[in-house]
């Protein structure tokens, strides 16, 4: 079942491509002035990609300043690549300390991995859909911590992910890991990097400043380490202007949820905590740079310590008229509860409209569609077959083919959906719908259609305190590709009641 993918390119080609992508300036024909120190700030100005910031002007052209604002980190391209390598070493040593055989790497295992193609690995859902994106976030923030742009840091994330797959483990390079680490790392990385700057206040001094830097370091460890190492953690300066959102809002839900599992006809009751964060204005305005506006949802409970993580960041935004907006955004999604699990990396195209119905009432509607670059969802085996992941099943149980330990399917697909919302003061009514079509490349021979409809009612009690009620319906339909096998259809309704805090 777990088929080897097409043979990958050599790491040398990958590294060369990433190095080219990392160049921020326009193509230059000027020679490299060096040799530079890896600890010295680099610039991509007139003297070439690896020019030292303190290099004398070449042909009378003065190098641009390394630090573009008083609060911005110095641009150090070489240090960014070194720190990505250190991050890989850190994760490798952690795996070695934990006693994992895959961490016992040698030059021989590197050579073997470079000669082999890609595969789909068998790691558990949380490791692949949350652990690897978090590791990729460290690569991304290593770029941002060293003055690289969003797109340069994205290329650096691909470099870190690729080198980990070939050199960080004895396992064959995993295609799903590479995609999840890179795309998920970009989404989580920029979100965490900007969230850390919300906590950090470089205008303060004393203990308040120290604790703000420590809190920010817990969110974005690489940037925090660089700031303490360079002395920026105690230097009074302004925040980088692009790290100050045009607006900021958050809503916290705390209550209880009831969820029905159609697979075994059971109800579960769990405490629930959900935090929705709105950074910038994703509904209107021209984007200045990627992720100057994004939304985040974090949910805890519902049968899992972390039941949902969702990031939707604006890559490009352009007004099309009064109250009409076009947006291209990147999506990261992780859902894991006692009824189903689903994860996705996506790129979507949005059209939205915002209208003032009265002086105090607004109407907002959004429609979107796009590409599911890679999705993961629970496997539903055909009737009479083996459930993947059950101990004692597979080849040893006389089924002829081992299903392996992974109990979810992988594949690309499409997304579409929309929402409508009416706002009247702090009273809010929202209806949303999303659908994901997933064509399985590795797992059960099937296609999945996943649909999720949700209705939220939130009204104020006093000040920012309110009450929220949510009804949700998750439906999945699996179309098996084998003749004579009936399709599977499952429904998972949910109801929850919560106290809310926040919201504009």
C-alpha positions as CSV (number, residue, x, y, z in Angstrom):
1,X,0.0,0.0,0.0
2,X,2.8,2.4,0.9
3,X,4.3,2.9,-2.6
4,X,7.5,4.6,-3.2
5,X,7.1,8.0,-4.9
6,X,9.1,9.1,-7.9
7,X,12.8,9.5,-7.4
8,X,13.8,12.9,-5.9
9,X,16.5,15.2,-7.1
10,X,19.9,15.3,-5.5
11,X,20.4,17.5,-2.4
12,X,23.0,19.5,-4.2
13,X,20.4,20.8,-6.6
14,X,18.0,21.5,-3.8
15,X,20.6,23.5,-1.9
16,X,21.6,25.5,-5.0
17,X,18.0,26.3,-5.8
18,X,17.3,27.5,-2.2
19,X,20.4,29.7,-2.3
20,X,19.2,31.3,-5.5
21,X,15.7,31.8,-4.1
22,X,17.2,33.4,-0.9
23,X,18.6,36.3,-2.8
24,X,16.5,39.4,-2.1
25,X,18.0,41.9,-4.5
26,X,17.8,41.9,-8.2
27,X,20.4,39.8,-10.1
28,X,23.9,41.2,-9.9
29,X,26.9,40.6,-12.0
30,X,29.3,42.2,-9.5
31,X,31.9,39.9,-7.9
32,X,31.7,38.5,-4.4
33,X,33.7,40.6,-1.9
34,X,35.1,38.5,0.8
35,X,35.7,36.1,2.3
36,X,33.0,37.1,4.9
37,X,32.7,35.9,8.4
38,X,29.5,33.9,9.1
39,X,28.9,36.1,12.1
40,X,29.2,39.3,10.2
41,X,26.0,40.9,8.8
42,X,25.4,40.3,5.1
43,X,23.6,42.4,2.6
44,X,22.3,41.7,-0.9
45,X,23.3,45.2,-2.1
46,X,25.4,46.3,-5.0
47,X,28.4,44.2,-4.1
48,X,26.7,40.9,-4.4
49,X,24.9,38.2,-2.4
50,X,27.6,37.6,0.2
51,X,29.0,41.1,0.6
52,X,30.0,42.3,4.1
53,X,28.0,45.2,5.4
54,X,31.3,46.9,6.3
55,X,32.9,46.3,2.9
56,X,34.2,49.6,1.3
57,X,32.1,50.9,-1.6
58,X,32.7,49.2,-4.9
59,X,33.1,51.6,-7.8
60,X,31.8,54.4,-5.6
61,X,28.5,52.7,-4.8
62,X,27.8,52.7,-1.1
63,X,26.4,49.4,0.4
64,X,22.8,49.8,1.8
65,X,22.6,49.6,5.6
66,X,22.3,46.2,7.1
67,X,19.6,47.1,9.6
68,X,16.7,48.8,7.9
69,X,15.0,50.1,11.0
70,X,16.0,50.6,14.7
71,X,14.0,47.6,15.9
72,X,14.8,45.2,12.9
73,X,17.3,42.4,13.2
74,X,20.5,42.6,11.3
75,X,20.5,40.7,8.0
76,X,22.8,37.7,8.3
77,X,22.1,35.2,5.6
78,X,25.0,32.9,6.5
79,X,24.0,32.8,10.1
80,X,20.4,31.9,9.1
81,X,21.6,28.8,7.2
82,X,23.9,27.9,10.1
83,X,21.1,28.2,12.6
84,X,18.8,26.0,10.5
85,X,21.6,23.4,10.6
86,X,21.9,23.8,14.4
87,X,18.1,23.2,14.7
88,X,18.4,20.0,12.7
89,X,21.3,18.9,15.0
90,X,19.1,19.8,18.1
91,X,16.2,17.6,16.9
92,X,18.6,14.8,15.9
93,X,20.2,14.8,19.4
94,X,16.8,14.9,21.0
95,X,15.7,11.8,19.1
96,X,19.0,10.1,19.9
97,X,18.5,10.8,23.7
98,X,15.0,9.4,23.4
99,X,16.6,6.2,22.0
100,X,15.2,6.3,18.5
101,X,17.0,4.1,16.0
102,X,16.3,6.5,13.2
103,X,18.6,9.1,14.9
104,X,21.7,6.9,14.5
105,X,22.8,8.6,11.3
106,X,26.1,8.1,9.6
107,X,27.6,9.3,6.3
108,X,26.6,6.0,4.9
109,X,22.9,6.6,5.7
110,X,23.2,10.0,4.1
111,X,24.5,8.5,0.9
112,X,21.8,5.8,0.9
113,X,19.1,8.4,1.4
114,X,20.4,10.5,-1.5
115,X,20.3,7.5,-3.8
116,X,16.7,6.5,-2.9
117,X,13.5,8.3,-3.8
118,X,10.7,9.7,-1.7
119,X,8.2,7.6,0.4
120,X,5.1,8.2,2.5
121,X,6.1,7.6,6.1
122,X,4.0,5.8,8.8
123,X,4.3,8.3,11.7
124,X,1.2,8.9,13.8
125,X,-1.2,11.7,12.9
126,X,0.0,14.3,15.6
127,X,3.6,13.9,14.7
128,X,3.1,14.4,10.9
129,X,0.4,17.0,11.0
130,X,1.5,19.1,14.0
131,X,5.0,18.0,15.1
132,X,6.6,18.5,11.6
133,X,4.9,21.9,11.0
134,X,6.2,23.1,14.4
135,X,9.7,21.9,13.5
136,X,9.4,23.8,10.2
137,X,8.3,26.9,12.1
138,X,11.8,26.9,13.8
139,X,13.4,27.0,10.3
140,X,11.2,29.8,9.2
141,X,11.8,32.0,12.3
142,X,15.5,31.4,11.9
143,X,15.2,33.3,8.7
144,X,13.1,36.1,10.2
145,X,15.4,36.3,13.2
146,X,18.3,37.1,10.9
147,X,16.6,39.8,8.8
148,X,15.3,37.6,5.9
149,X,12.0,38.5,4.2
150,X,8.9,36.3,4.3
151,X,9.7,34.6,1.0
152,X,13.4,34.2,1.7
153,X,12.5,32.5,5.0
154,X,10.0,30.3,3.1
155,X,12.9,29.1,0.9
156,X,15.0,28.6,4.0
157,X,12.2,26.4,5.5
158,X,12.3,24.2,2.4
159,X,16.1,24.0,2.8
160,X,15.8,22.9,6.4
161,X,13.0,20.4,5.7
162,X,14.9,18.9,2.8
163,X,18.2,18.5,4.6
164,X,16.4,17.0,7.6
165,X,14.7,14.4,5.4
166,X,18.0,13.3,3.8
167,X,20.5,13.9,6.7
168,X,18.5,14.1,9.9
169,X,17.2,10.5,10.1
170,X,18.1,7.0,8.7
171,X,14.5,6.8,7.3
172,X,14.0,7.3,3.6
173,X,13.1,10.8,2.7
174,X,9.3,11.4,3.3
175,X,7.3,13.4,0.8
176,X,4.5,14.1,3.2
177,X,7.0,15.3,5.9
178,X,8.7,17.6,3.4
179,X,5.3,19.3,2.4
180,X,4.0,19.5,6.0
181,X,7.2,20.8,7.4
182,X,7.7,23.4,4.7
183,X,4.1,24.7,4.2
184,X,3.0,24.2,7.8
185,X,6.3,25.7,9.0
186,X,5.7,28.8,6.9
187,X,2.2,29.3,8.3
188,X,3.0,28.6,11.9
189,X,6.4,30.4,11.7
190,X,5.1,33.8,10.5
191,X,2.2,33.6,12.9
192,X,4.5,32.8,15.9
193,X,7.0,35.4,14.8
194,X,4.4,38.2,14.7
195,X,2.7,36.9,17.9
196,X,6.1,37.2,19.7
197,X,6.3,40.9,18.6
198,X,2.9,41.5,20.1
199,X,4.3,40.4,23.5
200,X,7.7,42.1,23.1
201,X,8.0,45.8,24.0
202,X,11.4,47.2,23.1
203,X,10.5,50.6,24.4
204,X,10.4,49.4,28.0
205,X,13.2,48.9,30.4
206,X,13.8,47.0,33.6
207,X,11.9,43.9,34.8
208,X,8.9,44.6,32.6
209,X,11.1,44.6,29.6
210,X,12.9,41.4,30.6
211,X,9.7,39.5,31.2
212,X,8.3,40.7,27.9
213,X,11.4,39.4,26.1
214,X,11.2,36.0,28.0
215,X,7.5,35.7,27.1
216,X,8.3,36.5,23.4
217,X,11.1,33.9,23.4
218,X,8.7,31.2,24.6
219,X,6.6,31.9,21.5
220,X,9.5,32.4,19.0
221,X,12.7,30.8,20.5
222,X,15.1,31.5,17.7
223,X,14.4,35.2,17.5
224,X,14.5,35.4,21.3
225,X,17.8,33.7,21.4
226,X,19.3,36.0,18.8
227,X,18.0,39.1,20.6
228,X,19.6,38.0,24.0
229,X,22.8,37.0,22.3
230,X,23.1,40.3,20.3
231,X,22.0,42.6,23.2
232,X,18.8,43.7,21.4
233,X,16.8,42.2,24.2
234,X,17.9,45.1,26.5
235,X,18.4,47.8,23.8
236,X,15.7,50.5,23.7
237,X,14.2,50.8,20.2
238,X,11.0,51.0,18.3
239,X,9.1,47.9,17.1
240,X,9.6,47.1,13.4
241,X,6.7,49.0,11.7
242,X,5.7,45.9,9.8
243,X,5.2,44.0,13.1
244,X,2.5,46.4,14.3
245,X,-1.0,45.2,13.1
246,X,-3.5,47.7,11.8
247,X,-6.0,46.2,14.3
248,X,-6.0,43.3,16.8
249,X,-8.9,41.4,18.3
250,X,-9.4,38.1,20.2
251,X,-12.4,36.1,21.5
252,X,-12.1,33.3,24.1
253,X,-14.7,30.6,24.5
254,X,-14.8,28.5,27.6
255,X,-17.6,26.0,28.2
256,X,-18.7,22.4,27.4
257,X,-19.3,20.5,24.2
258,X,-21.5,17.5,23.3
259,X,-20.4,15.5,20.3
260,X,-22.0,12.5,18.7
261,X,-19.8,9.8,17.0
262,X,-21.9,8.2,14.2
263,X,-19.3,5.4,13.8
264,X,-20.2,3.8,17.1
265,X,-23.4,5.7,18.0
266,X,-22.0,7.3,21.2
267,X,-22.2,10.8,22.7
268,X,-19.2,12.4,24.5
269,X,-19.2,15.4,26.8
270,X,-16.0,17.4,27.2
271,X,-14.8,20.8,28.5
272,X,-13.8,23.1,25.8
273,X,-11.5,26.1,25.5
274,X,-11.3,28.0,22.2
275,X,-9.3,31.2,21.3
276,X,-9.9,33.1,18.0
277,X,-7.4,35.8,17.1
278,X,-7.8,38.3,14.4
279,X,-4.5,40.1,13.4
280,X,-4.9,43.0,11.0
281,X,-7.8,43.5,8.8
282,X,-8.2,40.5,6.6
283,X,-11.6,41.7,5.3
284,X,-10.5,44.7,3.3
285,X,-7.5,46.8,2.2
286,X,-4.4,46.2,0.1
287,X,-1.8,43.9,1.6
288,X,1.6,45.4,2.3
289,X,3.3,42.1,2.7
290,X,2.4,38.4,3.4
291,X,0.6,37.8,6.7
292,X,0.0,41.5,7.5
293,X,-3.5,40.1,8.2
294,X,-4.4,36.6,9.4
295,X,-6.8,34.7,11.6
296,X,-5.9,31.9,14.1
297,X,-8.1,29.4,16.0
298,X,-6.7,27.3,18.9
299,X,-9.1,24.8,20.5
300,X,-8.4,22.5,23.5
301,X,-10.5,19.7,24.8
302,X,-13.1,17.6,22.9
303,X,-11.2,14.4,23.8
304,X,-7.8,15.7,22.8
305,X,-5.3,18.1,24.5
306,X,-5.1,20.2,21.3
307,X,-8.3,19.6,19.2
308,X,-7.9,22.3,16.6
309,X,-5.2,24.6,15.2
310,X,-6.1,26.7,12.2
311,X,-4.1,29.5,10.6
312,X,-5.3,31.4,7.6
313,X,-2.8,34.1,6.4
314,X,-3.3,36.7,3.7
315,X,-0.6,36.5,1.0
316,X,-2.1,39.0,-1.4
317,X,-5.0,41.3,-0.8
318,X,-6.6,43.8,-3.3
319,X,-9.8,45.9,-3.1
320,X,-12.0,45.5,-6.1
321,X,-14.4,48.2,-5.2
322,X,-16.2,49.7,-2.3
323,X,-16.5,46.9,0.3
324,X,-15.4,44.2,-2.2
325,X,-12.1,42.4,-1.7
326,X,-10.0,39.7,-3.4
327,X,-7.5,37.7,-1.4
328,X,-5.1,34.9,-1.9
329,X,-4.3,33.2,1.4
330,X,-2.4,30.2,2.8
331,X,-4.1,27.8,5.1
332,X,-2.9,25.4,7.8
333,X,-5.4,23.1,9.5
334,X,-5.2,20.5,12.3
335,X,-8.2,18.8,13.8
336,X,-8.1,15.9,16.2
337,X,-10.9,14.9,18.5
338,X,-12.7,11.8,19.7
339,X,-14.8,11.6,16.5
340,X,-12.4,12.3,13.6
341,X,-9.0,13.7,12.6
342,X,-8.2,15.9,9.7
343,X,-5.1,18.0,8.6
344,X,-4.4,20.1,5.6
345,X,-2.0,22.5,3.8
346,X,-3.8,24.7,1.3
347,X,-3.9,27.8,-0.9
348,X,-7.2,29.5,-1.5
349,X,-8.7,32.4,-3.5
350,X,-11.3,34.5,-1.7
351,X,-13.9,37.1,-2.7
352,X,-15.7,39.0,0.1
353,X,-18.1,41.8,0.5
354,X,-18.6,44.1,3.5
355,X,-21.8,46.3,3.8
356,X,-23.2,48.6,6.5
357,X,-26.8,47.8,6.8
358,X,-27.4,50.5,9.4
359,X,-25.2,52.7,11.5
360,X,-24.7,49.9,14.0
361,X,-25.2,46.8,11.9
362,X,-22.7,45.2,9.4
363,X,-23.1,42.3,7.0
364,X,-20.0,40.4,5.8
365,X,-20.0,37.5,3.3
366,X,-17.1,35.5,2.0
367,X,-16.7,32.8,-0.7
368,X,-13.6,30.8,-1.4
369,X,-12.1,28.0,-3.3
370,X,-8.6,26.6,-3.8
371,X,-6.2,23.8,-3.7
372,X,-5.6,21.2,-1.0
373,X,-1.8,20.7,-1.5
374,X,-1.8,17.8,0.9
375,X,-4.6,16.6,3.2
376,X,-4.8,13.8,5.8
377,X,-7.9,12.1,7.1
378,X,-8.9,8.9,9.0
379,X,-8.9,5.8,6.9
380,X,-12.3,4.1,6.5
381,X,-11.5,0.5,5.2
382,X,-13.9,-1.2,2.9
383,X,-16.4,-3.5,4.6
384,X,-14.7,-6.8,5.7
385,X,-11.2,-5.5,5.4
386,X,-8.6,-4.7,8.1
387,X,-8.7,-1.5,10.0
388,X,-5.2,0.1,9.6
389,X,-3.3,0.4,12.8
390,X,-5.0,-2.4,14.8
391,X,-2.4,-4.6,16.5
392,X,-2.3,-8.2,15.3
393,X,-3.9,-7.4,11.9
394,X,-2.5,-7.2,8.4
395,X,-0.2,-9.8,7.0
396,X,0.1,-11.8,10.2
397,X,-3.6,-12.1,10.4
398,X,-3.8,-13.8,7.1
399,X,-5.1,-10.8,5.1
400,X,-2.3,-11.1,2.5
401,X,-1.2,-7.4,2.7
402,X,0.0,-5.6,5.7
403,X,-1.8,-2.3,6.2
404,X,1.0,-0.8,8.4
405,X,0.6,1.2,11.6
406,X,-0.8,4.4,10.0
407,X,-4.6,4.7,10.2
408,X,-5.1,7.8,8.0
409,X,-4.9,8.6,4.3
410,X,-2.9,11.1,2.4
411,X,-3.6,13.0,-0.8
412,X,-4.1,16.3,-2.6
413,X,-7.5,17.8,-3.6
414,X,-9.6,20.9,-3.6
415,X,-11.3,23.2,-1.1
416,X,-14.4,25.4,-1.3
417,X,-16.7,27.1,1.2
418,X,-18.1,30.4,2.5
419,X,-19.5,32.3,5.4
420,X,-22.1,34.9,6.2
421,X,-22.0,37.1,9.3
422,X,-24.2,39.8,10.8
423,X,-22.7,42.1,13.5
424,X,-24.8,44.4,15.7
425,X,-22.6,45.8,18.4
426,X,-21.2,42.9,20.3
427,X,-24.0,40.6,19.1
428,X,-22.7,38.3,16.3
429,X,-24.4,35.7,14.2
430,X,-22.3,33.6,11.8
431,X,-23.0,30.7,9.4
432,X,-20.0,29.0,7.8
433,X,-19.5,26.1,5.5
434,X,-16.3,24.4,4.3
435,X,-15.7,21.4,2.0
436,X,-12.5,19.4,1.3
437,X,-12.2,16.9,-1.5
438,X,-9.3,14.6,-1.1
439,X,-8.0,12.1,-3.6
440,X,-6.0,9.4,-1.8
441,X,-2.5,8.8,-3.1
442,X,-1.4,6.7,-0.1
443,X,-3.8,4.8,2.0
444,X,-7.2,3.3,1.2
445,X,-8.1,3.2,-2.5
446,X,-10.7,5.9,-2.2
447,X,-11.7,9.6,-2.5
448,X,-13.0,11.5,0.5
449,X,-15.5,14.4,0.6
450,X,-15.4,16.2,4.0
451,X,-18.0,18.9,4.8
452,X,-18.3,21.0,7.9
453,X,-21.2,23.4,8.7
454,X,-21.2,25.6,11.7
455,X,-23.6,28.2,13.2
456,X,-22.4,30.6,16.0
457,X,-24.5,32.9,18.1
458,X,-22.7,35.3,20.5
459,X,-24.4,38.0,22.5
460,X,-23.1,40.3,25.3
461,X,-23.9,40.0,29.0
462,X,-21.8,42.8,30.4
463,X,-18.8,44.6,28.9
464,X,-16.7,42.1,27.1
465,X,-18.3,39.1,28.8
466,X,-20.9,37.2,26.8
467,X,-22.6,33.9,26.1
468,X,-22.0,31.8,23.0
469,X,-23.9,28.9,21.5
470,X,-22.5,26.8,18.6
471,X,-24.1,24.1,16.5
472,X,-21.7,22.2,14.2
473,X,-22.2,19.3,11.8
474,X,-19.3,17.4,10.3
475,X,-20.0,14.9,7.4
476,X,-17.6,12.7,5.6
477,X,-18.4,10.6,2.5
478,X,-15.9,8.0,1.3
479,X,-16.1,6.8,-2.3
480,X,-14.2,3.6,-2.7
481,X,-12.5,2.9,-6.1
482,X,-13.0,-0.9,-5.9
483,X,-16.0,-2.2,-7.8
484,X,-18.8,-3.7,-5.7
485,X,-17.7,-1.9,-2.5
486,X,-20.4,0.4,-1.0
487,X,-19.5,4.0,-0.1
488,X,-19.2,5.0,3.5
489,X,-21.0,8.0,5.1
490,X,-20.6,9.3,8.7
491,X,-22.0,12.3,10.5
492,X,-20.6,14.0,13.6
493,X,-22.9,16.6,15.1
494,X,-21.7,18.8,17.9
495,X,-23.4,21.3,20.3
496,X,-21.6,23.6,22.7
497,X,-22.4,26.3,25.2
498,X,-19.7,28.7,26.5
499,X,-19.0,31.9,28.2
500,X,-17.1,34.3,25.9
501,X,-14.7,37.1,26.6
502,X,-13.5,39.8,24.1
503,X,-14.5,40.7,20.7
504,X,-14.9,44.2,19.3
